[in-house]
Amino acid sequence: MRKPKIARETADLRVTHFKHERAIMATSLLFHLIALGLSLAVVSGVAIKPWRSALSWPETLWIGGVFAGLAIFFAVAGNGLRRLATWSRYVVGALAMLCLSSLIINPAVQHPIVLSVAMIQVFAMPAGIVLTLYAAYLALYSKGAVVLSPAYRKVVAEAPHEDYKPTKVFLAMGIVLVTVQSLKVLMIFTGKVG
């Protein structure tokens, strides 16, 4: 007799937080698309160096390293959000702080770390900062604490809904966003930005 009551409570908890869970899943998909777009921009930027770049090889590799690191950061955050991992809350918060700090840091200081963070501003303005702040809200908000917890992962296993499938419009908008942001990064390699 007790088992149906537990199952009902589990199903109710899943229904209560399902919209927030879907928003987190959508954000994880966008993070994966951003990681892919940044990776392609870095590979393309390094590949066009011999023909089109006004930068030296050390500058090209340094810029490539900064944006490859950012791509890895987005991929790790997206993977954690997709799995509803508790640690992903902190990664997303750190990513939002990195994008925010890129807007504040004065690139006049010639320290490599300062310049690296300041360079991320090219990616962060405006869509990257909005997306990372929204993701931080989703992850750090009280509902995010529930959805990104071990207890909720058990709820997901016990009371499955259908898997998250993005709409075609959402997917198209995400691809356009990622393409624009990646082209901004690629323009650094060609000397058009920076």
N, C-alpha and C positions, 0 to 999 in steps of 0.2 A: 504493500500500500504506500509506503514512503517513497518509492522510486518514481512514480508518476508526478508527485509534488515537486521533487527535485528537478525532474525534466521540465516541468512547467515553468519553474523559476528560471531555469537556464534559458528556455526559449524566450521568456519575457525580457530577460537581460539582453539577449541578442537583438530582439526587436527594438528595444529602447535605444540601443547604441548603433544600430545598423547604418543609419545615415552618416554618422561620424566615421564609422569603419569604411564605408564606401568613399568618402572624401579622402581619407588617408590612402586608400588603394589608388584612387585617381592621381593623387599627388606622387605616389611612388612610381606610377607609370610615367608621369612628366619628368621626374628625376632621372629615370632610366633613359628617356629620350634626350634629355639635356646631356647626360654623360656620353651618349652615343654621338650627339652633335658636336660636343667639345672635342671628343677624340678624333672625329673626322676633320674638324678644323685644324687641329694640331698636326695631324698627319699631312694634310694638304698644305699647311703653312710651311712645314719643313721641306716638303717635296718641291714647292715652287721656289725655294730659296735660290737655286742656281740661275733662274731665269728672271724672276720678278722682284725679289726682295731688295730693299735698300738697307737691310740690316746685315751685320757681320754674322759669321757662324756662331760665335759665343752668345750673341744677343738672341739669335734665332732659337738656339737650343735652350737658353734660359727661359724665354717666353713660352716655348713649347713645354718645358718642364712645369712652369707655373700652371698653365691651363690643363696639362695632363693630370697634375695633382688635383685640380679642382674637379676634373671629370671623375677621378677615382672617388673623391669625397662625395659627389652626387650619386655615384653608383652604389657606394656603401650605404648611404642614407636611404636611397630608394629600395635597396635590398632589405634593409632592416624594417622599413615601413611595410613592405610587401609581406613580410613574415610576422608582422605585428610584434616585433622584438622590443623589449623594454629599453634596451640600450639605444635604440634609434632615436628616442626622445632627445638624448644628449647630443647625438651627432647632428640632428636637424637644428637644435639650438645653436651649436657651434657654427654650423654652416650659415645660419641667419646672422650671427654675430660677425662672421668673416665678411659677408656681403655688406653689412651695415658699416663695419669699420673701414671698408674700402671707400666709402663715401666721405668719411671723416678724416682719414689720414692725409697728411700733407706730403706729396711726393717730392718736395724740395729736399727732404732728408735723403741722403744718398745710401742709406743702409739697404742691402739687398732684400731683407724681409719687408721693410717698409715699402720699397718699390714694388715688390711682388704683390703685396696686399692692395696697393694703390692701383696696380694694373687690372685687378679683378673688377674695378669700377666699370671698365668697358663692357664686361659681361653683365654686371649687376644693374646697370641703368637701362630702362626702368623695370623691365619685366622680371629680370632675375631677382631683384630685391623684393618685389611684390610676391613672387612665388615662394621665396624662402621665408619671408615673414608669415605668409599664410600657412606654410607647412609648420613653422614653429608654433603658430597659434593652435593648429590641429593637434600637434604632438604634446604641447605643454599645457593646454587647457585641461580642466578637470575631466572632461569626457575622454580626452586623449590619454590621460593617466589610466583610465579604466580600460580603454580599448588596447592600449599597448602594455598590458600586464599579463603575467603568466596565467592568472585566473581566467581572464577573458579568452586566451588562446584555448583553454580547456572548454570554455563555453562554445567557441567556434567548432571545436571537434565534436561536441555533444549535440549541438543544435545547428547543423549546417543549413545555410540558405544557399541559393545559387551563387556561384562564383561571380566576382565583379567582372563585367565585360563593358569596356568603354563604348560610348556611342560613336558613330562615324563622325559626327560634328565635333565632339570633344577630341577625337583622335586627329582630325584635320586641323583644328585650332592648335593643338599641341605641336604638331609637325611644323606648322607655320611659325609658331613662337620659337621653336628650337632652331629652325633654319635661319631666322632673322638674327638670333643671338649668336649663332655659330658664324654667320657671315661677318658680324661685328668683330669677332675674335680673329677671323681670317684676315680682315683688313689691317690688323696690327702687323701681320707678317709682310704685307705688301707695302707698308709704310704710309697707308692712307689715314690711319688713326694713331694717336699717341704722341 
